[in-house]
Amino acid sequence: MHSPLTRWSAVAVLVLAASACSTQTRASRPEPDQTPQRSASAAAVSARDYDPSRFGDSAHVDNRWYPLRPGTRLDYRGSALEDGKMERHGVTVVVTDLSKVVDGVENIVVWERDYAEGELTETELALFAQDRDGNVWHMGEYPEEWEHGTFSKAPAWVHGVAGASAGITVPGTPREGTPGYAEGYAPPPISWADRGRVHRTGQKTCVPEDCYGDVVVIEEFERSVPGAFQDKYYAPGVGVVRVGWRGANDDSKEVLELVDFRTLTPQEMDTARAEARALEDRAYRISKDVFGTTPRARVLAD
């Protein structure tokens, strides 16, 4: 249940291996008045509204609460309950400068690594596109799951393949009281059925990285698991800064906080791109019938 940062399901412990202080550059954050005005209809968009004609420069994701600027790195630390034991968990997310076309829609490629007690448990490529109303759509993903250093499985899904369909991650105009929406769908055996709903707007929160205002809280849930919610806190110009939980039936008790938010150096960007492409190479071998049906990722045009 629940997506990591790109999806956040079995989220992990963070290893800050590539964060030498001498090379870090704090990621830039746009001023509020730089955010384009979106139409009011975007607040009530649902996954049923997907249409390739909704998209223009779709890999340029500048949603106020979920900007995906190439070269951005976000690191998270926290904990979660695993087999009755509370473990340290974390996530490293890098927005690459690669794009991949799905159903004629160009997506930005996000590379994520999840750790548990210092051990890699998942690495994935996630695909996101923004429509003309500023809604950010999740178009597919290739996640590799690892257990004690051994590859376990890769439950990939891509819009339009094997019954899977795109969903919404963050609306262009988040408003409380609007209906919930599918965050994507894939039938069994993948069984991806997470849903999102705007829970709160105009919130404030502080995490190790900084304090933020005008935060939007999206609650994620599955209809088949009532009484369990994962709350993601989206801050303007940054994205997810906090993850929490609510409900008696939540079995992970997962908490994550943003501890570092910065822009990669050119050398780090080259390394991240190479790593993402290596993961894509494995996806073409392991997930031939799903991820292997997509064209190769390419470097985004300036």
SULBEL-V960928 format. One line per field, one symbol per residue. psi: psi as a letter, one per 30 degrees, with the letter a starting at -180 (. if undefined). Layout:
psi->???
//
This chain:
psi->kklaeeehdillkkjhehhkeffkkkkkkkleffkkklkffffgklffgkkfffkciffjjgkefikikkfkkkkklallkjhgkklkllkkkkjlgllkkkhgkkkkkkkkkkljhfkkfkklkkkkkklfggkkkjflljkkkkjhgkkeliilkkkfkhglllakekleikkkfllllkglkklkfehjhkllkjeklhlkkkleelkklhkkjkkklkffilgkkkkkjkkkfebkfkkallkfgkgfhkkkkkfkjlkkleeeeeeeeeeeeeeeeeefeehefdfffllkllkkk.
//
